[in-house]
């Protein structure tokens, strides 16, 4: 995700379904039209651009699940993304370097199309599953350059909303149009993205859910050790976990933390993750009292951090189906999040939602949870109930495999 939530610890599951255990247009374990799962000969190519956090975790888990199901899988992505995905452990030939950036550059994009077209013509995948509109548009062009009989089916997953800056948003819209009109199926990570892609002309676009992988819960000793590390002494712990990028709104959280610095006991705000804003956020946090806001860097013990948190905050400017929200709700932690993207549908009654970019509203919601044990308990109960409806990674993978099988079986060489 960049979309999906960038965060540390855990990995995204895979999914194309709406409700728990469902795939696009089908019942549990089926894809559109209720097709059966694919045979072991199916070949699937994943194409990704610059990716981290939820999007990278989603691609990695999906590729791994497909391999374990007996499919032949390759992943094409920039070298940095391949390192994040760690596809090298999957076996020879599974990872292919594909130069791609985050913005338009005709020479680089043209070279990526040529390389991708040549690779597709040699490897002959049945399905290409591109993640992100740039990867999707380049894949669509490369497929168009193949002879008609050799064109694989194309699935494009749209993980993110358009950027805020006008020039970048215009380019993003053009990429969306290419994906909408050339893909056999467009999968959208939230309802607002689904509406956008349908407006762009997608005849076959559906919403999917990216479930967080359910791991082992932390032990009491692991949680206690984290509490001691974070300061302990009875101070409430306010936790955020995500990629340190503008989308995540962590600057707003630090502004909100300044509003509860006079409380007793004074909360400690901890942020787990890494990213391009690490230095700026550390500078911003340095303006508060020592230890009031702590940037922990990348962490592999997010479950223990969740267990130690009194409230989990997701101050994002936009999210689709944030993995940290899912993990917090499964753990029964009170959640305060922004009313953006797919978060309201995800949380239901299991979180307090506030407007994005509003530190006063964020601070008021967090302090309400800390001051009112009954409210915290109600949110915790509602979160567990809502989380019980989340699709599992296994169910969503089954639906995705069936989706691939249907598309591969109904490829139209003359499209």
Secondary structure by P-SEA (a helix, b strand, c coil): cccccccccbbbbbbccccccccccccccccccccccccccbbbbbbbcccccaaaaaaaaaaaaaaaaccbbbbbccaaaaaaacccccccccbbbbbbcccccaaaaaaaaaaaaaaaaaccccbbbbccaaaaaaaaaaaaacccccccbbbbbbcccccccaaaaaaaaaaaaaaaacccbbbbccaaaaaaaaaacccbbbbbbbcccccccccaaaaaaaaaaaccccbbbbbbbcccccccaaaaaaaaaaaacccccbbbbbbbbcccaaaaaaaaaaacccccccccccccaaaaaaaaccbbbbbcccccccaaaaaaaaaccbbbbcccccccccccccbbbbbcccaaaaaaaaaaaaacaaaaaaaaaaaaaaaaacccaaaaaaaaaaaaaaaaaaccccc
